[in-house]
Amino acid sequence: MEAMSHLVKAAGATTSTPTELKAQAAASSAGFAYGLAAIGPGIGIGYLVGKSVEAMARQPEAAGMVRTTMFLGIAFTEALALIGFVVFILIGL
Amino acid sequence: MTEPHTPGPNAPGTSQPGPAMTVRLEGASPEVEISRDMIRRGLIVAPVLIAICGAAWGMHGVWSSAYGVALVLVNFAIAAGLIAFTARISLGLMMGAILFGYLIRLGLVLLAFVLVKDASWMSRPALGLTVIVTHLGLLVWELKYVAASLAYPGLKPSRSN
């Protein structure tokens, strides 16, 4: 019976306070936010690069123009992931 | 007796493995020129951004903002270098390098943050604001010249053209 009470006390000691629970929820939510924010740009960059490579393979003489536009497109798309990263550093970790 | 019809290599519905993915792009690398342009402009505007963050968050803002600017510029340089290097080998490798490079660069940005997150000089709002403003601001600035020069070579038009 005494052991049981110790166990209950120990379990009570590991129970987090509301503030700690809130911090834990914020940290895990931030991780999810960063992960989800990286998915969209990943799909976008994949599509963008696939089409650009197709265009360069069809018309190598236009490769300079395509590469310029592709690089800027990649950077703009990546901005979405960076916004997710900023949300991540502001609310979590 | 008629021979069975075999579709040609360019017939609709056929998918022939061609040399497209092994095409290599020699010559100038526009992304390196664009990246160099953006880094040069980034270094020009960095003192302004750092001063603004310093006014808002003090010395912590100054260091965090400088770190954010460096993070964005290094990110641009790595992206451009990766494309330029792999484009000389093959388009297939370039595609793979860009896609995996995206993952690796996100990881590097995260690592760069994790390394300094507990530093005494770290101001998270200043770092976050600087990263977004620098990244988008430099891109929009560069886009202005790319649009003005019909996309290639993507640099500021000179007086001669």
gemmi code that builds the backbone of each chain (N, CA, C; Angstrom):
import gemmi

chains = {
    "A": [
        ("MET", (0.826, -1.211, 0.000), (0.000, 0.000, 0.000), (0.864, 1.266, 0.000)),
        ("GLU", (1.954, 1.152, 0.782), (2.880, 2.289, 0.845), (3.567, 2.514, -0.503)),
        ("ALA", (3.930, 1.393, -1.132), (4.565, 1.483, -2.462), (3.631, 2.139, -3.458)),
        ("MET", (2.377, 1.808, -3.343), (1.377, 2.375, -4.259), (1.296, 3.890, -4.099)),
        ("SER", (1.353, 4.322, -2.854), (1.262, 5.771, -2.630), (2.501, 6.495, -3.188)),
        ("HIS", (3.678, 5.819, -3.073), (4.887, 6.402, -3.651), (4.753, 6.539, -5.164)),
        ("LEU", (4.174, 5.492, -5.734), (3.995, 5.491, -7.187), (3.083, 6.632, -7.625)),
        ("VAL", (2.012, 6.803, -6.854), (1.081, 7.886, -7.168), (1.769, 9.234, -7.019)),
        ("LYS", (2.592, 9.337, -5.948), (3.318, 10.603, -5.745), (4.285, 10.864, -6.894)),
        ("ALA", (4.971, 9.778, -7.305), (5.934, 9.923, -8.402), (5.217, 10.328, -9.690)),
        ("ALA", (4.071, 9.701, -9.891), (3.302, 10.046, -11.092), (2.858, 11.492, -11.025)),
        ("GLY", (2.483, 11.927, -9.853), (2.070, 13.317, -9.667), (3.218, 14.270, -9.905)),
        ("ALA", (4.435, 13.827, -9.540), (5.602, 14.696, -9.729), (5.914, 14.901, -11.193)),
        ("THR", (5.628, 13.898, -12.025), (5.941, 14.037, -13.448), (4.840, 14.771, -14.211)),
        ("THR", (3.691, 14.958, -13.581), (2.627, 15.685, -14.266), (3.044, 17.141, -14.465)),
        ("SER", (2.892, 17.610, -15.682), (3.350, 18.961, -15.998), (2.335, 19.987, -15.547)),
        ("THR", (2.836, 21.157, -15.268), (1.955, 22.264, -14.951), (1.339, 22.783, -16.259)),
        ("PRO", (0.283, 23.561, -16.161), (-0.331, 24.093, -17.398), (0.655, 24.886, -18.254)),
        ("THR", (1.562, 25.595, -17.604), (2.550, 26.378, -18.371), (3.481, 25.462, -19.159)),
        ("GLU", (3.912, 24.384, -18.467), (4.803, 23.435, -19.156), (4.072, 22.735, -20.290)),
        ("LEU", (2.807, 22.387, -20.026), (2.017, 21.738, -21.083), (1.879, 22.656, -22.296)),
        ("LYS", (1.679, 23.934, -22.012), (1.535, 24.899, -23.097), (2.833, 24.996, -23.901)),
        ("ALA", (3.966, 24.986, -23.178), (5.270, 25.058, -23.863), (5.507, 23.815, -24.702)),
        ("GLN", (5.123, 22.653, -24.146), (5.296, 21.408, -24.912), (4.432, 21.424, -26.167)),
        ("ALA", (3.186, 21.887, -26.007), (2.286, 21.944, -27.167), (2.821, 22.915, -28.216)),
        ("ALA", (3.375, 24.024, -27.753), (3.929, 25.010, -28.695), (5.108, 24.427, -29.457)),
        ("ALA", (5.973, 23.695, -28.730), (7.158, 23.124, -29.386), (6.766, 22.092, -30.429)),
        ("SER", (5.818, 21.209, -30.072), (5.432, 20.186, -31.053), (4.675, 20.809, -32.218)),
        ("SER", (3.851, 21.830, -31.924), (3.133, 22.506, -33.017), (4.099, 23.211, -33.950)),
        ("ALA", (5.158, 23.772, -33.367), (6.151, 24.454, -34.205), (6.830, 23.466, -35.137)),
        ("GLY", (7.131, 22.289, -34.627), (7.734, 21.255, -35.474), (6.818, 20.872, -36.618)),
        ("PHE", (5.536, 20.689, -36.296), (4.573, 20.366, -37.348), (4.459, 21.514, -38.355)),
        ("ALA", (4.460, 22.726, -37.843), (4.321, 23.895, -38.735), (5.473, 23.954, -39.725)),
        ("TYR", (6.680, 23.702, -39.230), (7.850, 23.753, -40.122), (7.784, 22.629, -41.155)),
        ("GLY", (7.409, 21.437, -40.679), (7.301, 20.299, -41.605), (6.253, 20.529, -42.666)),
        ("LEU", (5.086, 20.999, -42.236), (4.010, 21.245, -43.205), (4.372, 22.382, -44.147)),
        ("ALA", (5.045, 23.391, -43.601), (5.420, 24.532, -44.444), (6.464, 24.141, -45.477)),
        ("ALA", (7.202, 23.071, -45.230), (8.234, 22.653, -46.196), (7.656, 21.773, -47.297)),
        ("ILE", (6.473, 21.200, -47.073), (5.904, 20.287, -48.071), (5.486, 21.044, -49.338)),
        ("GLY", (4.762, 22.137, -49.152), (4.265, 22.903, -50.303), (5.394, 23.380, -51.212)),
        ("PRO", (6.384, 24.078, -50.675), (7.511, 24.484, -51.520), (8.237, 23.302, -52.150)),
        ("GLY", (8.295, 22.183, -51.450), (8.941, 20.994, -52.024), (8.227, 20.547, -53.280)),
        ("ILE", (6.898, 20.501, -53.212), (6.111, 20.130, -54.401), (6.299, 21.181, -55.494)),
        ("GLY", (6.258, 22.439, -55.089), (6.405, 23.532, -56.067), (7.748, 23.504, -56.767)),
        ("ILE", (8.815, 23.294, -56.002), (10.160, 23.268, -56.600), (10.301, 22.052, -57.509)),
        ("GLY", (9.757, 20.934, -57.089), (9.814, 19.742, -57.939), (9.142, 19.970, -59.274)),
        ("TYR", (7.971, 20.549, -59.239), (7.231, 20.828, -60.480), (7.986, 21.830, -61.342)),
        ("LEU", (8.465, 22.878, -60.694), (9.178, 23.961, -61.395), (10.442, 23.437, -62.083)),
        ("VAL", (11.217, 22.671, -61.347), (12.486, 22.172, -61.896), (12.221, 21.139, -62.985)),
        ("GLY", (11.214, 20.297, -62.781), (10.879, 19.304, -63.804), (10.540, 19.959, -65.127)),
        ("LYS", (9.701, 20.979, -65.073), (9.300, 21.685, -66.300), (10.484, 22.435, -66.908)),
        ("SER", (11.332, 22.991, -66.053), (12.494, 23.739, -66.568), (13.470, 22.799, -67.276)),
        ("VAL", (13.711, 21.640, -66.675), (14.615, 20.672, -67.301), (14.048, 20.205, -68.637)),
        ("GLU", (12.747, 20.012, -68.664), (12.088, 19.617, -69.912), (12.301, 20.700, -70.980)),
        ("ALA", (12.111, 21.950, -70.574), (12.288, 23.063, -71.521), (13.734, 23.158, -71.995)),
        ("MET", (14.688, 22.964, -71.078), (16.103, 23.062, -71.465), (16.507, 21.908, -72.369)),
        ("ALA", (15.935, 20.727, -72.115), (16.260, 19.590, -72.967), (15.691, 19.770, -74.366)),
        ("ARG", (14.515, 20.367, -74.469), (13.906, 20.595, -75.775), (14.606, 21.718, -76.530)),
        ("GLN", (14.970, 22.770, -75.796), (15.559, 23.945, -76.437), (16.808, 24.385, -75.674)),
        ("PRO", (17.917, 23.732, -75.902), (19.134, 24.100, -75.154), (19.578, 25.540, -75.418)),
        ("GLU", (19.191, 26.097, -76.560), (19.609, 27.477, -76.854), (18.884, 28.484, -75.953)),
        ("ALA", (17.764, 28.063, -75.362), (17.041, 28.958, -74.443), (17.373, 28.664, -72.988)),
        ("ALA", (18.427, 27.872, -72.783), (18.726, 27.423, -71.413), (19.046, 28.584, -70.474)),
        ("GLY", (19.729, 29.613, -70.983), (20.085, 30.744, -70.128), (18.864, 31.428, -69.556)),
        ("MET", (17.885, 31.669, -70.429), (16.655, 32.326, -69.984), (15.899, 31.435, -68.993)),
        ("VAL", (15.832, 30.156, -69.326), (15.093, 29.224, -68.460), (15.776, 29.113, -67.093)),
        ("ARG", (17.099, 29.045, -67.097), (17.816, 28.913, -65.814), (17.627, 30.144, -64.946)),
        ("THR", (17.646, 31.317, -65.584), (17.436, 32.552, -64.816), (16.072, 32.537, -64.139)),
        ("THR", (15.063, 32.239, -64.945), (13.698, 32.224, -64.408), (13.544, 31.116, -63.371)),
        ("MET", (14.169, 29.974, -63.639), (14.072, 28.842, -62.703), (14.693, 29.193, -61.347)),
        ("PHE", (15.859, 29.824, -61.389), (16.539, 30.150, -60.128), (15.699, 31.110, -59.288)),
        ("LEU", (15.141, 32.117, -59.955), (14.306, 33.068, -59.208), (13.038, 32.387, -58.698)),
        ("GLY", (12.480, 31.500, -59.515), (11.282, 30.769, -59.091), (11.562, 29.906, -57.875)),
        ("ILE", (12.706, 29.234, -57.903), (13.085, 28.386, -56.753), (13.218, 29.250, -55.496)),
        ("ALA", (13.876, 30.395, -55.650), (14.100, 31.252, -54.483), (12.783, 31.802, -53.940)),
        ("PHE", (11.885, 32.178, -54.851), (10.581, 32.683, -54.383), (9.795, 31.570, -53.688)),
        ("THR", (9.834, 30.377, -54.258), (9.103, 29.268, -53.645), (9.688, 28.920, -52.279)),
        ("GLU", (11.005, 29.020, -52.193), (11.673, 28.699, -50.936), (11.332, 29.704, -49.836)),
        ("ALA", (10.908, 30.893, -50.248), (10.528, 31.902, -49.254), (9.386, 31.393, -48.376)),
        ("LEU", (8.511, 30.562, -48.968), (7.403, 30.005, -48.182), (7.942, 29.125, -47.057)),
        ("ALA", (8.947, 28.314, -47.394), (9.544, 27.455, -46.364), (10.245, 28.301, -45.309)),
        ("LEU", (10.854, 29.397, -45.727), (11.536, 30.260, -44.754), (10.528, 30.936, -43.821)),
        ("ILE", (9.351, 31.260, -44.355), (8.313, 31.838, -43.492), (7.885, 30.800, -42.449)),
        ("GLY", (7.758, 29.543, -42.876), (7.466, 28.465, -41.931), (8.565, 28.330, -40.894)),
        ("PHE", (9.804, 28.501, -41.331), (10.942, 28.414, -40.410), (10.888, 29.528, -39.373)),
        ("VAL", (10.503, 30.721, -39.824), (10.433, 31.855, -38.892), (9.319, 31.636, -37.870)),
        ("VAL", (8.187, 31.105, -38.335), (7.115, 30.769, -37.389), (7.622, 29.745, -36.377)),
        ("PHE", (8.390, 28.792, -36.888), (8.963, 27.744, -36.027), (9.870, 28.329, -34.950)),
        ("ILE", (10.730, 29.272, -35.343), (11.659, 29.808, -34.331), (10.960, 30.775, -33.389)),
        ("LEU", (9.848, 31.350, -33.836), (9.169, 32.312, -32.968), (8.285, 31.636, -31.931)),
        ("ILE", (7.663, 30.506, -32.302), (6.717, 29.908, -31.343), (7.253, 28.657, -30.671)),
        ("GLY", (8.335, 28.112, -31.157), (8.781, 26.858, -30.561), (10.270, 26.772, -30.373)),
        ("LEU", (10.723, 25.558, -30.120), (12.131, 25.222, -29.901), (12.720, 26.028, -28.770)),
    ],
    "B": [
        ("MET", (0.636, -10.112, -97.138), (1.029, -10.156, -95.726), (1.581, -8.784, -95.333)),
        ("THR", (0.909, -8.157, -94.446), (1.393, -6.837, -94.014), (2.199, -6.972, -92.730)),
        ("GLU", (3.216, -6.164, -92.650), (4.032, -6.187, -91.440), (3.318, -5.482, -90.288)),
        ("PRO", (3.528, -5.907, -89.072), (2.877, -5.211, -87.941), (3.376, -3.775, -87.837)),
        ("HIS", (2.426, -2.901, -87.547), (2.766, -1.472, -87.476), (3.531, -1.179, -86.191)),
        ("THR", (4.661, -0.560, -86.345), (5.409, -0.141, -85.149), (5.469, 1.379, -85.124)),
        ("PRO", (5.020, 1.981, -84.037), (5.028, 3.456, -83.981), (6.440, 3.997, -83.967)),
        ("GLY", (6.623, 5.157, -84.577), (7.926, 5.812, -84.620), (8.297, 6.386, -83.272)),
        ("PRO", (9.509, 6.863, -83.161), (9.967, 7.372, -81.855), (9.216, 8.600, -81.390)),
        ("ASN", (8.645, 9.361, -82.352), (7.938, 10.573, -81.952), (6.426, 10.425, -82.052)),
        ("ALA", (5.958, 9.197, -82.253), (4.516, 8.997, -82.361), (3.847, 9.284, -81.029)),
        ("PRO", (2.579, 9.770, -81.096), (1.887, 10.069, -79.835), (1.730, 8.809, -78.987)),
        ("GLY", (1.917, 8.973, -77.734), (1.738, 7.850, -76.822), (2.977, 7.025, -76.613)),
        ("THR", (4.040, 7.338, -77.343), (5.273, 6.576, -77.133), (6.203, 7.356, -76.223)),
        ("SER", (6.943, 6.651, -75.452), (7.883, 7.298, -74.543), (9.256, 6.694, -74.757)),
        ("GLN", (10.050, 7.348, -75.526), (11.381, 6.832, -75.838), (12.399, 7.431, -74.870)),
        ("PRO", (13.239, 6.594, -74.314), (14.297, 7.167, -73.483), (15.279, 7.908, -74.375)),
        ("GLY", (15.366, 9.183, -74.213), (16.238, 9.978, -75.062), (17.417, 10.509, -74.291)),
        ("PRO", (18.271, 11.276, -74.961), (19.459, 11.810, -74.292), (19.174, 13.085, -73.510)),
        ("ALA", (17.857, 13.427, -73.371), (17.505, 14.718, -72.775), (18.139, 14.905, -71.396)),
        ("MET", (18.114, 13.864, -70.589), (18.591, 14.022, -69.216), (20.109, 14.070, -69.122)),
        ("THR", (20.769, 13.699, -70.219), (22.237, 13.747, -70.174), (22.787, 14.989, -70.854)),
        ("VAL", (21.870, 15.890, -71.280), (22.321, 17.145, -71.879), (23.107, 17.918, -70.833)),
        ("ARG", (24.235, 18.440, -71.214), (25.004, 19.268, -70.270), (25.022, 20.699, -70.771)),
        ("LEU", (24.945, 21.629, -69.859), (24.873, 23.042, -70.210), (26.229, 23.694, -69.958)),
        ("GLU", (26.904, 23.963, -71.044), (28.210, 24.621, -70.927), (28.004, 26.134, -70.963)),
        ("GLY", (29.040, 26.846, -70.714), (28.979, 28.303, -70.845), (28.681, 29.012, -69.542)),
        ("ALA", (28.165, 30.239, -69.701), (27.943, 31.094, -68.531), (26.879, 30.503, -67.616)),
        ("SER", (26.976, 30.840, -66.340), (25.981, 30.391, -65.367), (25.198, 31.597, -64.875)),
        ("PRO", (23.991, 31.806, -65.426), (23.235, 33.001, -65.037), (22.901, 33.040, -63.558)),
        ("GLU", (22.688, 31.848, -62.939), (22.311, 31.863, -61.520), (23.461, 32.343, -60.635)),
        ("VAL", (24.686, 32.070, -61.073), (25.829, 32.560, -60.293), (25.902, 34.085, -60.392)),
        ("GLU", (25.639, 34.604, -61.601), (25.653, 36.062, -61.764), (24.536, 36.703, -60.940)),
        ("ILE", (23.361, 36.074, -60.962), (22.229, 36.595, -60.181), (22.562, 36.558, -58.687)),
        ("SER", (23.112, 35.435, -58.269), (23.456, 35.282, -56.854), (24.495, 36.325, -56.441)),
        ("ARG", (25.490, 36.531, -57.307), (26.530, 37.519, -57.001), (25.916, 38.919, -56.891)),
        ("ASP", (24.985, 39.189, -57.801), (24.275, 40.470, -57.767), (23.524, 40.651, -56.447)),
        ("MET", (22.819, 39.583, -56.054), (22.011, 39.673, -54.835), (22.893, 39.801, -53.597)),
        ("ILE", (24.013, 39.102, -53.600), (24.918, 39.205, -52.448), (25.483, 40.624, -52.356)),
        ("ARG", (25.827, 41.175, -53.518), (26.367, 42.545, -53.514), (25.319, 43.530, -52.975)),
        ("ARG", (24.088, 43.371, -53.444), (23.028, 44.260, -52.951), (22.713, 43.987, -51.490)),
        ("GLY", (22.779, 42.718, -51.105), (22.538, 42.370, -49.706), (23.533, 43.027, -48.779)),
        ("LEU", (24.800, 43.060, -49.223), (25.825, 43.706, -48.395), (25.602, 45.215, -48.340)),
        ("ILE", (25.005, 45.757, -49.416), (24.741, 47.201, -49.417), (23.620, 47.549, -48.430)),
        ("VAL", (22.558, 46.730, -48.425), (21.411, 47.066, -47.562), (21.541, 46.510, -46.140)),
        ("ALA", (22.507, 45.632, -45.937), (22.647, 45.013, -44.606), (22.783, 46.042, -43.478)),
        ("PRO", (23.618, 47.095, -43.638), (23.727, 48.066, -42.527), (22.394, 48.717, -42.165)),
        ("VAL", (21.556, 48.936, -43.177), (20.246, 49.551, -42.903), (19.388, 48.603, -42.065)),
        ("LEU", (19.335, 47.350, -42.503), (18.539, 46.351, -41.761), (19.067, 46.174, -40.341)),
        ("ILE", (20.381, 46.104, -40.234), (20.987, 45.912, -38.912), (20.689, 47.112, -38.017)),
        ("ALA", (20.739, 48.298, -38.600), (20.445, 49.503, -37.815), (18.994, 49.507, -37.343)),
        ("ILE", (18.085, 49.093, -38.228), (16.661, 49.057, -37.845), (16.451, 48.054, -36.704)),
        ("CYS", (17.030, 46.874, -36.858), (16.881, 45.861, -35.802), (17.583, 46.308, -34.520)),
        ("GLY", (18.701, 47.020, -34.675), (19.388, 47.533, -33.499), (18.539, 48.546, -32.759)),
        ("ALA", (17.827, 49.379, -33.522), (16.959, 50.372, -32.888), (15.797, 49.701, -32.169)),
        ("ALA", (15.323, 48.604, -32.731), (14.159, 47.944, -32.130), (14.533, 47.000, -30.999)),
        ("TRP", (15.643, 46.255, -31.136), (15.962, 45.218, -30.144), (17.325, 45.398, -29.498)),
        ("GLY", (17.970, 46.495, -29.737), (19.271, 46.745, -29.101), (20.401, 45.945, -29.731)),
        ("MET", (21.447, 45.713, -28.949), (22.618, 44.999, -29.480), (22.277, 43.558, -29.868)),
        ("HIS", (21.317, 42.953, -29.158), (20.903, 41.600, -29.531), (20.322, 41.604, -30.940)),
        ("GLY", (19.566, 42.649, -31.231), (18.986, 42.785, -32.573), (20.059, 42.964, -33.627)),
        ("VAL", (21.097, 43.697, -33.292), (22.187, 43.935, -34.250), (22.855, 42.613, -34.640)),
        ("TRP", (23.243, 41.834, -33.627), (23.941, 40.571, -33.915), (23.027, 39.582, -34.613)),
        ("SER", (21.780, 39.510, -34.150), (20.842, 38.556, -34.755), (20.537, 38.931, -36.197)),
        ("SER", (20.400, 40.217, -36.437), (20.115, 40.675, -37.797), (21.296, 40.388, -38.724)),
        ("ALA", (22.504, 40.635, -38.238), (23.695, 40.344, -39.047), (23.773, 38.846, -39.349)),
        ("TYR", (23.441, 38.046, -38.360), (23.448, 36.594, -38.557), (22.395, 36.193, -39.604)),
        ("GLY", (21.228, 36.822, -39.533), (20.155, 36.528, -40.488), (20.547, 36.895, -41.914)),
        ("VAL", (21.167, 38.053, -42.091), (21.602, 38.474, -43.431), (22.634, 37.477, -43.970)),
        ("ALA", (23.582, 37.092, -43.121), (24.603, 36.131, -43.555), (23.965, 34.799, -43.941)),
        ("LEU", (22.973, 34.391, -43.167), (22.279, 33.121, -43.440), (21.635, 33.145, -44.823)),
        ("VAL", (20.942, 34.230, -45.132), (20.243, 34.344, -46.423), (21.242, 34.397, -47.579)),
        ("LEU", (22.312, 35.164, -47.423), (23.276, 35.311, -48.519), (24.020, 33.998, -48.775)),
        ("VAL", (24.381, 33.304, -47.710), (25.053, 32.010, -47.884), (24.098, 31.011, -48.538)),
        ("ASN", (22.827, 31.075, -48.161), (21.828, 30.192, -48.756), (21.738, 30.417, -50.266)),
        ("PHE", (21.703, 31.678, -50.683), (21.668, 32.001, -52.119), (22.921, 31.483, -52.813)),
        ("ALA", (24.055, 31.698, -52.190), (25.324, 31.296, -52.812), (25.396, 29.776, -52.976)),
        ("ILE", (24.958, 29.042, -51.962), (24.999, 27.582, -52.055), (24.056, 27.098, -53.155)),
        ("ALA", (22.847, 27.685, -53.203), (21.872, 27.266, -54.223), (22.426, 27.508, -55.624)),
        ("ALA", (22.989, 28.681, -55.851), (23.512, 29.013, -57.184), (24.713, 28.143, -57.529)),
        ("GLY", (25.600, 27.938, -56.570), (26.782, 27.123, -56.823), (26.420, 25.691, -57.174)),
        ("LEU", (25.422, 25.173, -56.475), (24.985, 23.798, -56.721), (24.427, 23.644, -58.139)),
        ("ILE", (23.605, 24.603, -58.553), (23.019, 24.530, -59.900), (24.114, 24.670, -60.956)),
        ("ALA", (24.992, 25.650, -60.768), (26.039, 25.890, -61.772), (26.960, 24.688, -61.897)),
        ("PHE", (27.309, 24.065, -60.772), (28.234, 22.937, -60.800), (27.607, 21.723, -61.484)),
        ("THR", (26.353, 21.424, -61.127), (25.733, 20.208, -61.657), (25.242, 20.380, -63.084)),
        ("ALA", (24.927, 21.619, -63.498), (24.452, 21.837, -64.879), (25.545, 21.491, -65.875)),
        ("ARG", (26.803, 21.594, -65.472), (27.917, 21.269, -66.377), (28.088, 19.762, -66.520)),
        ("ILE", (27.429, 19.006, -65.650), (27.553, 17.544, -65.725), (26.375, 16.948, -66.492)),
        ("SER", (25.161, 17.199, -66.004), (23.981, 16.773, -66.766), (22.729, 17.400, -66.170)),
        ("LEU", (21.681, 17.476, -67.006), (20.418, 18.059, -66.527), (19.783, 17.183, -65.456)),
        ("GLY", (19.930, 15.877, -65.608), (19.372, 14.960, -64.613), (19.989, 15.174, -63.241)),
        ("LEU", (21.307, 15.321, -63.254), (21.998, 15.550, -61.972), (21.605, 16.905, -61.393)),
        ("MET", (21.437, 17.882, -62.277), (21.034, 19.214, -61.803), (19.679, 19.145, -61.105)),
        ("MET", (18.765, 18.399, -61.726), (17.425, 18.283, -61.137), (17.497, 17.638, -59.752)),
        ("GLY", (18.246, 16.547, -59.684), (18.392, 15.876, -58.394), (19.071, 16.756, -57.360)),
        ("ALA", (20.080, 17.485, -57.819), (20.822, 18.338, -56.886), (19.947, 19.473, -56.363)),
        ("ILE", (19.080, 19.998, -57.234), (18.208, 21.090, -56.772), (17.217, 20.558, -55.736)),
        ("LEU", (16.636, 19.402, -56.012), (15.620, 18.874, -55.091), (16.246, 18.448, -53.753)),
        ("PHE", (17.356, 17.718, -53.813), (18.002, 17.340, -52.561), (18.673, 18.549, -51.916)),
        ("GLY", (19.121, 19.475, -52.764), (19.725, 20.693, -52.234), (18.740, 21.493, -51.408)),
        ("TYR", (17.483, 21.471, -51.845), (16.435, 22.163, -51.072), (16.343, 21.566, -49.665)),
        ("LEU", (16.300, 20.260, -49.607), (16.239, 19.593, -48.296), (17.472, 19.908, -47.454)),
        ("ILE", (18.627, 19.798, -48.106), (19.874, 20.003, -47.362), (19.976, 21.447, -46.878)),
        ("ARG", (19.568, 22.382, -47.725), (19.667, 23.788, -47.303), (18.696, 24.096, -46.171)),
        ("LEU", (17.493, 23.492, -46.226), (16.571, 23.685, -45.090), (17.198, 23.136, -43.811)),
        ("GLY", (17.845, 21.980, -43.944), (18.521, 21.391, -42.782), (19.648, 22.280, -42.275)),
        ("LEU", (20.392, 22.872, -43.214), (21.498, 23.743, -42.810), (20.992, 25.006, -42.114)),
        ("VAL", (19.870, 25.540, -42.622), (19.289, 26.729, -41.983), (18.856, 26.381, -40.561)),
        ("LEU", (18.235, 25.220, -40.430), (17.812, 24.782, -39.093), (19.024, 24.582, -38.178)),
        ("LEU", (20.056, 23.960, -38.727), (21.273, 23.728, -37.936), (21.904, 25.056, -37.518)),
        ("ALA", (21.927, 25.992, -38.450), (22.511, 27.302, -38.137), (21.743, 27.981, -37.013)),
        ("PHE", (20.436, 27.748, -36.969), (19.649, 28.340, -35.887), (19.867, 27.603, -34.570)),
        ("VAL", (19.877, 26.267, -34.658), (20.029, 25.468, -33.438), (21.368, 25.768, -32.752)),
        ("LEU", (22.395, 26.029, -33.553), (23.718, 26.306, -32.987), (23.735, 27.567, -32.125)),
        ("VAL", (22.867, 28.527, -32.475), (22.941, 29.808, -31.761), (21.679, 30.127, -30.970)),
        ("LYS", (20.757, 29.160, -30.883), (19.461, 29.506, -30.285), (19.565, 29.902, -28.813)),
        ("ASP", (20.553, 29.361, -28.125), (20.692, 29.701, -26.711), (21.780, 30.738, -26.455)),
        ("ALA", (22.291, 31.314, -27.518), (23.348, 32.324, -27.340), (22.780, 33.555, -26.644)),
        ("SER", (23.636, 34.237, -25.926), (23.152, 35.375, -25.132), (22.712, 36.536, -26.032)),
        ("TRP", (23.263, 36.593, -27.239), (22.951, 37.722, -28.119), (21.776, 37.450, -29.050)),
        ("MET", (21.140, 36.295, -28.910), (20.100, 35.923, -29.868), (18.781, 36.643, -29.601)),
        ("SER", (18.239, 37.271, -30.649), (16.903, 37.864, -30.593), (16.104, 37.226, -31.720)),
        ("ARG", (15.203, 36.343, -31.368), (14.477, 35.573, -32.387), (13.628, 36.439, -33.312)),
        ("PRO", (12.882, 37.420, -32.790), (12.102, 38.263, -33.723), (12.996, 38.993, -34.725)),
        ("ALA", (14.145, 39.465, -34.258), (15.045, 40.180, -35.174), (15.572, 39.242, -36.251)),
        ("LEU", (15.942, 38.033, -35.850), (16.459, 37.060, -36.819), (15.377, 36.698, -37.842)),
        ("GLY", (14.180, 36.399, -37.337), (13.094, 35.999, -38.236), (12.722, 37.095, -39.205)),
        ("LEU", (12.594, 38.291, -38.691), (12.226, 39.427, -39.557), (13.303, 39.668, -40.614)),
        ("THR", (14.544, 39.604, -40.198), (15.642, 39.850, -41.148), (15.677, 38.796, -42.245)),
        ("VAL", (15.481, 37.545, -41.860), (15.530, 36.465, -42.860), (14.462, 36.683, -43.927)),
        ("ILE", (13.236, 36.962, -43.501), (12.150, 37.113, -44.471), (12.343, 38.371, -45.313)),
        ("VAL", (12.625, 39.480, -44.657), (12.747, 40.752, -45.389), (13.926, 40.711, -46.370)),
        ("THR", (15.053, 40.167, -45.934), (16.230, 40.114, -46.810), (15.970, 39.202, -48.003)),
        ("HIS", (15.442, 38.029, -47.735), (15.209, 37.057, -48.809), (14.245, 37.629, -49.854)),
        ("LEU", (13.090, 38.069, -49.395), (12.084, 38.561, -50.351), (12.515, 39.885, -50.979)),
        ("GLY", (13.103, 40.758, -50.185), (13.523, 42.064, -50.709), (14.554, 41.930, -51.810)),
        ("LEU", (15.559, 41.075, -51.590), (16.596, 40.899, -52.619), (16.020, 40.256, -53.871)),
        ("LEU", (15.099, 39.335, -53.687), (14.500, 38.688, -54.863), (13.689, 39.671, -55.683)),
        ("VAL", (12.895, 40.473, -55.013), (12.073, 41.453, -55.739), (12.972, 42.468, -56.443)),
        ("TRP", (14.034, 42.863, -55.766), (14.987, 43.818, -56.347), (15.611, 43.218, -57.616)),
        ("GLU", (16.014, 41.963, -57.530), (16.627, 41.304, -58.688), (15.601, 41.112, -59.802)),
        ("LEU", (14.390, 40.778, -59.411), (13.341, 40.533, -60.414), (13.083, 41.765, -61.253)),
        ("LYS", (13.243, 42.899, -60.641), (13.037, 44.158, -61.368), (13.990, 44.222, -62.567)),
        ("TYR", (15.244, 43.840, -62.358), (16.222, 43.900, -63.450), (16.033, 42.756, -64.427)),
        ("VAL", (15.630, 41.604, -63.921), (15.389, 40.474, -64.822), (14.229, 40.811, -65.753)),
        ("ALA", (13.178, 41.396, -65.207), (12.037, 41.754, -66.034), (12.424, 42.847, -67.020)),
        ("ALA", (13.285, 43.770, -66.592), (13.663, 44.877, -67.465), (14.565, 44.423, -68.605)),
        ("SER", (15.326, 43.334, -68.378), (16.247, 42.889, -69.421), (15.749, 41.613, -70.100)),
        ("LEU", (14.442, 41.357, -70.032), (13.819, 40.185, -70.661), (14.491, 38.883, -70.217)),
        ("ALA", (14.725, 38.792, -68.965), (15.096, 37.554, -68.271), (16.523, 37.071, -68.485)),
        ("TYR", (17.182, 37.420, -69.552), (18.540, 36.909, -69.719), (19.469, 38.012, -70.151)),
        ("PRO", (20.588, 38.206, -69.588), (21.224, 37.394, -68.566), (20.734, 37.660, -67.161)),
        ("GLY", (19.710, 38.470, -67.003), (19.138, 38.616, -65.675), (19.861, 39.600, -64.804)),
        ("LEU", (20.634, 40.467, -65.395), (21.379, 41.431, -64.608), (20.935, 42.836, -64.982)),
        ("LYS", (21.424, 43.750, -64.219), (21.032, 45.136, -64.456), (21.443, 45.559, -65.873)),
        ("PRO", (20.500, 46.085, -66.688), (20.873, 46.493, -68.041), (21.905, 47.614, -68.016)),
        ("SER", (22.888, 47.491, -68.876), (23.890, 48.557, -68.943), (23.393, 49.654, -69.883)),
        ("ARG", (24.124, 50.757, -69.931), (23.710, 51.873, -70.784), (23.732, 51.471, -72.261)),
        ("SER", (24.621, 50.537, -72.614), (24.753, 50.176, -74.018), (23.561, 49.401, -74.541)),
        ("ASN", (22.867, 48.653, -73.661), (21.703, 47.901, -74.147), (20.415, 48.421, -73.541)),
    ],
}
model = gemmi.Model(1)
for chain_id, residues in chains.items():
    chain = gemmi.Chain(chain_id)
    for i, (resn, *xyz) in enumerate(residues, 1):
        res = gemmi.Residue()
        res.name, res.seqid = resn, gemmi.SeqId(i, " ")
        for name, pos in zip(("N", "CA", "C"), xyz):
            atom = gemmi.Atom()
            atom.name, atom.element = name, gemmi.Element(name[0])
            atom.pos, atom.b_iso = gemmi.Position(*pos), 0.0
            res.add_atom(atom)
        chain.add_residue(res)
    model.add_chain(chain)
structure = gemmi.Structure()
structure.add_model(model)
structure.setup_entities()
